[in-house]
Amino acid sequence: MDIKSKKCKVIAAWAAFFLSICLLVESGVTALNVLSGNGPCGVRAKDAFSSDYEDTREFRRFVSDYLDTFLSMATGGPVNWYGRYGDVAYSNDTAWNIGDIENTATAVAEEIAEQSWDYSEDDWEYTVSPKQVHASIKNDKNLLYDIRYDGKSVFTNDDEGVLKNGEKNLPSDYNFYLSFADGKASVVKDKKAVDVYGDNLYREDSKWQIPGYKNYTVDDKTKKAEVRMAVRKTPVNYVQGNYSNNSGSYYGTSSLYDTVRNLKQAKNAYIAQIVKFIVGLILLGIYLALRKYKKDGDRAIAVCTGRIWIECKAGLVILVIAGGIAGLNNYIDIYYGWGYYEYAAEVLYPMMYSLFANPILVLVFFWTLYLFVNDYRYNKKKPRKTLVKDIQKLLQTRNMEYPFQKKMIRKFSPVMISGILLSVIAALACFVTGYYLYDDGGSFGVVLLLVAMVVLVIVLLVGMMKQYASDNQVFASEIGRLVDQISKVHDGNMTDKLKVPEDSDLYEAVQQLNDIQSGMDTALSERMKSERMKVELVSNVSHDIKTPLTSIISYVELMKQEENLPEDVKDYIRILDIKSQRLKSMVQDVFEISKAASRQLPVDLEDLDLGKLLRQTLADMEEQIEESSVTVKAQIPADAVMIHADGSRLYRVFQNLLQNALKYSLNGSRVFITLKTDSKTAKTTVKNISQDEIPSEIDFTERFVRGDESRTDGGSGLGLSIARSFTEACGGVFGIEVDADLFVVTVEFPILQD
């Protein structure tokens, strides 16, 4: 499969997945709303697909509401018009054709003012007079009504008197008739009586919510009321033009037409949801067929989300949560008011329902969660991209790209920019304050003076910043040259001197640096000369001593072979032998230390097992260890610890350390030799308790240094110095720690990596 074809399948798989989820979630949420009794436009599916709108709950509710209204009008009102405000004034159901929005708003305000509403905050009700209701609905001929009280007509829009003889004389386009008298109602639809009351018990799910049941009665005064209603079979929209104020606006007056239109809109919405569900299933099938390609799409999305700063991701989560909280607060504010938070148990369910019954909110939550899970799935092992780190990295990179002078100038830039921004903010605040001051009747001169002062401050501030920036640039340049000179001194250049003007702020510091440079040059030359003479002296003396020392040792060997010598002479020969051998060893040590100090000590570096070398050293010195008064405890791992060093030189190092520990440890104590490793280094430690007090101010690795100057045990004071020199020559690190009488020597080498 070529790359282009695979890419097309990846896009198709992910697009099918995305669209199917969106369509199915929307259809699913709509289905849940329908099951909970809250379908599109508030209409049940059964009513939306009903062929006769007069068999729907919406129509029965319409008739029941108007019967309640007409009974109130018959008895003299006022009429409780809560929820039916749009029929009297101008609601969201009103069909506006707006030509001039300002004139329309004025007309609405005047109309509402003329109707003089009575509003009771305690009862949360809107009440209007019967005359106002009649005036607002009388022109709607979709509903003919005749309202009587005690046998007399009170209100009617039946101008032709078709309701006088009941359902018998109804025009052909009116097929629904309701009459209410003596506390009961009778309904005729298509010339057939309708069973209104059933078993004559009113329940919450009863079809007709009108008086006349055994448990739904009216008072004695209302029993004198009579209502006759006829409903058009096919409602039309009655529109009344309001030309008295020449506004050119129109508003609808037919509630029944709006009810039928709402049913049609609900039907279209149901059909649309069914189509979306079917398309969603088809797309889901396409996704399942191509699901193996969706993973490539997920990876591509993870690459994109991995480039997003984690602060932005956190901001998205906060935004989604804030949107949800805003939705909850809006729900509480609209339906319960801010004072009803104490009834959390009563509002929690409807609040959550109001959120999750909205498919857009559900999809926002779902895709946000999906993106985060997908990002974690593919990017969990990758470093997180943060805005703070990127800014720091950017600044560090930029700082590395510029010399020190420009770094210092760039550090001043944020200060200057911040000053300018603060000045602009202050100016805006000043202008806003001046505007409101002048708008409230303040003096224009005061406002102008305030603005002039702010402008003057800004001009002075910018001028000072420019001057400071110029001075800062010169100062940064001089500091940069000073830093460059320090770098030269650090690199060993002691001849080049720095020159700056005498009026410079750094003149004195530059002169002191030049003096230090000259002093260091002189001291370094003297030290190098001294070290060179010392090394040459040691080498020459060691070489000159070797010749007579060799002769002495040879003659001592000859004297040891003589027979019949007196015992005292033999004792003298023995002492000469010991002292000459000691002198030979000391000369050899001094010679090797001199070579190491001059970096002329030959080393044969190879890969070796440090643990094996330690065990060999202990085995070779087993006789000395047994003759000593101390016990040696070794902790050496069985596995090979490979390092790169000279085996013979390291053997001498550990031999010297063990001899030093055996010679100077407290009688009856223990010497601990341990080898520990980590991922990078191998560390050998030799610990012992000194038999004498250890001076803390002595550097034991210096030549001819001993812990106790009064010792006469034959030590030369070169053992630790040789150990350090050989360790460093092999590329290791040598260290000594003293804690009271505890003497600790460490030898570290890098471990060879596989």
N, C-alpha and C positions, 0 to 999 in steps of 0.2 A: 504494500500500500504506500503510495507516495505521500509526501508531507502535506501537500495541499488538500488531498482527499481526507486525510486524518484530521487536519485542522477543521475542515468543514463539519465533520462528524462530531468533533468535540464541541463546536459552537452549537450545532443542532441539539446535541444531548443536553447541554446545560440550559439552552434557551427553552427546550421542552420542559425540563425540570422546573425552571423558574416560573414559566407561564402556567404550568399545571398546578403548582402549589398556590399561586395567586388566585387562579380561577376556582380551584376546589375549596380553598379556605373561605373565599367570599361566598361561594354557594353553601358551604357548610355552616357558616355563621348565619346566613339568611335562613337556612333550614332550622337551625336551633331557635332563631327568633320566631319562626312560624310555629314551631312546636310549643314555644312559651306563650303563644297568642299574640305575638307582635310581628305581623307580617309587613311587607312593603306598603307604605302609605297607611299603616295601621289596619289593613284589610286582611281578613282571613282568605286562604286559598279557595275555600269553598265559595265564598261570596264573590271573589274576583272572577271566577270562571262560571258564575251563575248566568244563565241566559236571560233571566228576568231580574232586574235590579230590585224589584219590589219584594223578592224573596230573600233579601240579604239582611244581615244584622244592621248594616249602616242605614238602610231605609227604615227599618222598624225603630231604630234609635231616633232618626229624624222625625218620624211621626209622633213618637212618645214625647220628645222634647217640645215639639210645637203644641201638643195637647196640653202639657203642663203650662206652657206660656199662655195659651188661650184661656185656660181655666183661671189663671191669675188675672188676666185682662178682664174676664167676665166678672170677677168679684171685686174689681176696682184696684188691684195691684197694691204696691208697686211690684214690678216683675223682676224676679231674680234672673239676671241676664249673664251671669258668670259663665264663661265658656262660649257664649254666643254673641260676643261683642262685635264680631265682624259683620253681623247682619244689620246692626244699627249704625255703626260708624265705618271704619276702614281697616280691615284685617289683612293677614297675609293671603287669604283666599280671594281678595278683591282683585278683579282684572283691571289694572290701571293701564291707560294709554296716555302717557305723560308727554305733553308738549313743552310745558314750561314748569320746571320742577319747583321754582320759588313760588309761583302763583298757586300751584297745586298744594304745596305745603301750607300756604296761607289759607286756602279754601278749607283744607282739612281742619286746621286750627279753629277757624271761625265756626265750622259746623259742629265741632265737638263742644266749643264754648256755648253755642246756642242750645245744645241738648242738656246742659247743666246736669252732669252725672252726679249721682249720690254714691259715695264710696265709703265703705266701713272697713277700716284696717283690722278691727277685732274679728269680724266675721269673714273676712276675705271674700267679699261679695260685691258684685256690681248690680245696682238696682236702678231701673228706669221706669218711667211712667208708661201705662198702657198706650197713651196717645203717641208717645215716641216710637214704641214698637210698631204700632199700626202704620204710622207714617213711613217707616223704613221698609215695610214688607208688603204693603198693599198693592204695589205695582207688579209684584211677582205673580203672574197668573198660572205658574206651574202648580201653585197651591191655592185653591179657592177655599175660603173659610167664611163661616157665618157664626158669630159669637152672640149668644143671647143670655139674658139673666132675668129670671122670674117672668119668662114669656116675652120679653122685650129685646129687640135687636140692639146690641151694644156696638160691635165692630163687625164690618164685613167688607170684603173686596169682590163679592159676587154681585157685580153691577147688573147682570142680566137675570138674576134670580133663579139660576139652575139648581140651587140647593134647596129650594122651598119644598119640593116634593120628594126629597131624598134621592136614593140611587136610581130611581126609575127614569128621571128626565135628564140624566147626565149626558153631556155631549160624547160623541164617539171617541174623542181623543183623551177622555178621562175614564180610567177603568178602576180606580180605587176610591172607596167612599168609607168614611168613618163618622159615626155619630155618637155623641156622649150625652146621656140624660139620666137623671135620677141616680147618679153615682156609678153607672156602668156604661161600657162602650160596646158598640157592635160594628163589625167591619165586613164590607162586601168588596170582593175583588173579582173582576171579570164576571159580574152578576152572580157570584157564588159567595155564600156566607163563609166567613173565616172563623175557625175556632180560636177565640182569643184567650180564654181563661183556662181551658183544659180541665183539670181537677179542682179548679177554683182556689188553689193555694199558690201564693206568690213566692218565688224563690229567686236567688241571685242569678241563676241561669235561665230564668223564664224568658221566652221570646219577646213578649210584650211587657214593657215596664210602664203600665198605665193603671190608674185606679180601677177598682171593680172587683178585685179578689176579696176573699173572706178576710185575709190579713193585710189588705192594701185598700183602705177606705178613704173617704173624704169627709170633711166637716159638714155640718148642716147647711152652712151658707153656700158652700160649693155645690151641694146637691141641687140648688136652684139654677145652676149654670147649665147651659146647653151649648154644645159645639158640634158643628157640621164641617167636615173637611172633604175635599175632593182633590185627587192628585193626578197630574197629567201622566199618561202612559209613556210618552217620549218627551222629557223635559227639554225646553229650549232656554237659551241664555237671554234674560231680560236685561237690557242695558239702559241706564238713564243718563242723559246728558245734563251737565251742570253748566248752563250758559248764563246764569244770572250775574255772575261776576266776570264773565268773559275770559274764563281761565282755559277754555278749550279742553277740559279734562272729563274723563268718563269713569264711571265705576259700576261694577256689576252688582246686582241686587238679588240674584237667584241662588239660594242655598241648595235647593234640590238639584239644580244643574251642576253645582260644584260637587255634590255628593256622587252623582253619576260619573262625572269626569274623574273623580278620585278613584272610583271602582275601575274605570278603564285604565287609568295609569297604573293601578295595582296589578291588573291583568298583564299589561305590557312588562311590568317589572318582574312578575313571576315567569313569564315566557323568557325574558332575558336571562334570568338566573338558571332556568332549565338549559338554555342553549350554552351558557357558560359552563355548567356542570358537564354537559356532553363533550364540549370542546376540551375541557380540562381532563376528562377521562381519555380522550383520544391522545392528547399531548402526553399524558402519563404513560400510555402504552408506548408511544414513541421513545420516551425517556427510558423505560424498562428495556426496550430493545437495544438501546445504545448506552446503557448504564455504565459499561466498562470504559467508555470514553469520557464520562463525566468526571472521573478522578483527575484526568489531565486538566479539565477546566477548573476543578477545585484547587489543584496545585498552582495554576496560573493566577487564580484569585488570591491564594495565600501569598504568592510572590508580591502581588500588589499591596495587600494588607500589611505584609511584613515591612514594606517601605514607609508605612504610615507611623508617625510618632505615637508612642504609647499615650502621651498627653492628649492627643486628638481622639484616640479611642476612648479614653476615660471621659473626655468631653462629650462624645457621642452617647455614652451610657448615661451620663448626667442629664443630657438633653432629653433622652427618651424617658428617663424617670421623672424629670421635671414636667414633661408633657403629660405623663400619666397623672402626676399630682395635680397639675393645673386642671386636667379633665375632672378629677374627683372634686377639687375645690369648686369648679364651675357647677358641677352637679349639685353639690351641697348648697351653694349660693342660690341657684335657681329654684330648686325644688324644696329645700329645707330651711334656707336662711342660715346666716352665720351663728345665730344664737341656738341652733339645735344640735351642736356637736355632742351634747351629753347623751343624745339618743343614738350613739354609734352602732349599737346592736340592731337598731331598726333601719339604719341607712346604709350599713356596710354592704348588704347583699345588692340592693339596687345600684349602689355606686359601682361595685365590681361589674355588675351586669351592664351598666352604661358604658364601661370601658371595653369589655370583651365582647359586647354585642356589636361593636363597631369593627368591621373587617379591616379597615385601614390601620387601626391601632394594633389589631392582632397581627397583621402582616409586618408592621414596623417592629414589633417585639420579636416576631419569629425570625425575620431576616437579620436583625441585629444579633440575636443569639446565634444564628447560623454562621454569620461572619466571624464571630468571636471563637466559636468552637472549631471552625475550619482553620482559623489562624493559629489556634493553639495546637491543633493536630499536626500541622505541617511545619510550624515554626517554633515548636517548644524547645528544640535543641539549639536553636539559633539565638545569638545575642539580641536582646530587645533594642529597638531603635527608639531613642528618646531625644526630645528636643534639646534638653539641657546638655546632653553629651555632644550632640551635633554642633551646638553653638560653641561649646568649649573646644571641640576639635577644630572647628573653623577658625576660631581665634588663635589657637595654638599653631595651626598650619600657616595662617597669615603672619603670625609673629616670626615663624621660622623663615619665611620668605623675604623678610625685610631686615636691614641692618638695625643696630640698636637705636640709632638716631630716629629713624622712622617709627620704630616701636613706641618711643616716648611721645612723639608727636601724635600718633594714632591713639594713645591712651588718653590724650587730652580731648580728642574729638567727641567722645560721649558727653564729656562735661559741657562742651560748647553747644552740642546739639540739645542737651537737656535744658540748658539755659535759654536757648532760643524757643524751645517748645513751651517752657514755663512762661516765657514772655508773651507768646501768642495766646496761651490760655488766660493769662492775666488780662490781656487786651480784650479777648472775647468776653470775659467776665465783666470787664469794665463797660464794654459796649452794651451788654445785656442789662447791667445795672442802670446805666444811663438811659437806656430806652424805657425801662419801666419807671424810672424816676421822672422822665419827661412825660410819659404817658399818664402818670398820676397827677400831673399838674405842676411838676417841678420846673425850675428855671432852666431855660436853654443855655444860658451862660454858665451855670454850674456844671451842666453836662459837658459842655465844650471844654471847660477848664479841666475837668476830670480826664477827658480823653487826651487833651494836650499833655497833661502830666504823665500819663501812661506812655504816650509816644516818646516823650523826652527820656523817660527812664529806659525804654527799649533802645533808643539811639545811643545813650551813654553806655548801656550794658554791652551792646554789640561792639562799640568802639573799644571798650576796655578788653573785650574778648579778643579782638583783632590784635591789639597791642600785646596782650599776654601771649597770644599764639606766636607772634613774631619773636618776642623775647624767649619764649619756650623753645622755638626752633633753633636759635643761636645757642642756647644753653644745652639743648639736646645734642647739637653737633659737637660741642666741646666735651661733653660727657662721653659721647661716642668715641672720640679720639682718645680720651683717657682710658676707657675700657679696652680699646685696641692696644694701647701701650701696656696695660696690665697683662693682656694676653701674650704680648711679646716677651715680657719679663718672665711670665710663667713658662713659656716655651724655651727659655734659656738665652734670649737675646739681651745681652747686658751692655751693648754698645750704643744702639740708637736711642737718642734722647728726644723727649717731647717738648715742643715749644708752643706757648700760648701768649696772647697779649698780656701786658702787665696789669691792665685794668679788668681782666677777666676774674670772675668769681672763683675760678678754679686755679688761679695762678699759684697760690701757696701750696695747694695739694699737688700740683704738677711738679713744683720744685722739690717737694719732699719725696715724691716718687722717684725723681731723678737722683736724689741723694741716696735713697735706698738702693736704687739700681747700681750706682757706683760702689756703694759699700758691699753689696752682695757680690759684685764682680770681683772686688779685691779679696773678700773672704773666701769666695769659691776658688780663686786661683791659689791662695795660700793653702787651703784645705787639700786641694788636689795635689799640690806639690808635696805636702806633708804625708798624705796617704801613699803617694808614689815612693817617697823616700823610705816610709815605714815598710812597705812591701819589699822594696829592694833590699833593705837592711835585713829583714827577717830571712829573705831568700838567701842572701849572701852569707849571713851568719850560720844559717842551717847547713848550707853547703860546706862552709869552712869547718864547722864542727864535725861533720861526718868523717872526714879523713883521720884526724887524731883519735876520734872515738872508735873508729873501726880498728885502729892499731891497739888501743887499750883493750878492747874486747878480745882481740886475737891473743894478746899476751896473757890476759887472764885465763883464757882457755888453755894456753900452754902451761901456765903455772898450775892449773888444776890437774894436769896430767903428771906433774912431778911426784915422786914417791919419797917416803921417809921425811916428809916435812913436819915440823913441829905443829902441834894442835893450834897454837895461837896464830901461826902463819896461815894455816888452812882457814881459820876463822876470818882473817883479814882478806884472804882471797875470795871467800864467800860474799863478804860485804861488798868488795869491789865488783863482783859479778852482778849482784843485785842492783847496785847504784848505776853501773854502766848500762845495764839493760833498761833501767828506768829512764836514763838520759837519752838512750837511743829512741825509745818509744816517744819521749817528749819532743825530740827533734823532728821525728817523723810526723807527729801530730801538728806541730807548728808549721812544718813545710806544707802539709795538706791544707791546713786552714788558710795559709797564705795564698795557695793556688785557688781555693774556693773564693776567697775575698776578691781576687783579681780575675775571677771568672775563667780561670785556666785549668780547673779541675776536670779531668776527663771522666765522663760518665757514659755507660753503655746502657741506654734505655731499651727496655723490652717489656712485653706483656707478662706479668707474673701474678701468682696467687698470693695475696698478702697474708691470708690465714695460714697457708702452708709455710711461708717464710717465718712467721711468728712461732709456729710449732717447731720448726727446725732450730731456731735460735734457742728456744727453751730446752730442746733435747741436747744441744751442744753444751749448754751451761748447766746441765743437770747436776754435775759433780760439785760445781761452785754453790749451787742452790742448796744441796744436801748438807754441805759443810757450814752454811750460814745459819744464823739463829732465827731466821724469819721463814714464813711459809708463803709460797707463791701460789695464788689462785688465778687461773686463766679461764676466760670466757670467750672462746673463739668459735664462730659458726662453722658447721661442717661443710656447708656449701662454699664453692669457690668464690673469692672476692677478688676480681681481676682489676689490676691497676697497671699503669705504664710508668716504670721506674727502673733504676739500676739495682739489681738484687744484692750485689756485693756491698754497695754503699749503704743500702737500707739495713743489711745484716749488721754492719758496724754501728748504725744508729741504735737499733734495739739492743745490741750487745752493750753499748755504753750506758743506755738507760737502765738495763737490768743490773749491771755492775754498780752503777751509782745508787740504785735502790737497795741492793744487798749490803753495800758498804755503810750507808748512812741511815738505815731504818732502825727504829726502836727494837731492842731485843725482844723476841717473842711475838712481835706484831706480824701483820700479813701485808703482802704486796699483791695488788690486784692489777691484772692485765686483761683488758677487755677490747674487743673489736666489734664495733657497731656500724651498721650501714643504713642509709636511706636511699632515696631514688637517685641521688647524685654523688654522694661522697661516702668514703670509708674512713672511720675515725678510730684510731688506736689510742687507748688511754692507759697510762702507767701511774698508779697511785700508791703512796707509801707514807707512813708516819715517821717523821724525823726523830732521831734520838736526842738531838739538841734543838734549842730554839732557833727558828729560821728568821733571819732579818728580812723585813718586808721591803726595805728600800734597795735591795741588791738586784741587779740584772744578772741572773745566773748564766745567761748565754754569752756574756762577755768573756774574753780570753783571760785565763789565769785567775778567774773569780771562784772562790770557795765559800761555802756557807759559814765556815768557822775558820778564821785566819790562824787560830792556835793549833789546828790539827797537824799532827805529824804522822799521818797514816800513809803518806806517800802519794797522795793525789796531786795531780798537776793543775786541776781547775780547767782542763780543756775538754773534758768529756761532753758536757752539754753544748759547748760551743761547736765542737765537731758534729754533734748530732744535728744541731740546727743548720749548719752549713751544708751538710750532706743532704738533709731533707729538702732544703730550698734548691740545691743544685739538681735534685731529681724532679722538681716541680711540685713539691708538697708544701704544707703549711705547718710550722712548728710553733707550739705555744706552751707556756708555763703559767700555772696558777698556784698561789699559796694561800691557804686558809688555816690560820693558826699554825699547827704543826703538820697539817696535811699538805703534802707536796704532790702536785698533779702535773703530768706532762702529757700533751696531746700531739699526735701526728696525723694529719689529714691529707688524703689524696682523692682526686676525682675517680669515680668508678667508670670503667669502660662500658659503654652502652652496647647492647647486642645489635 
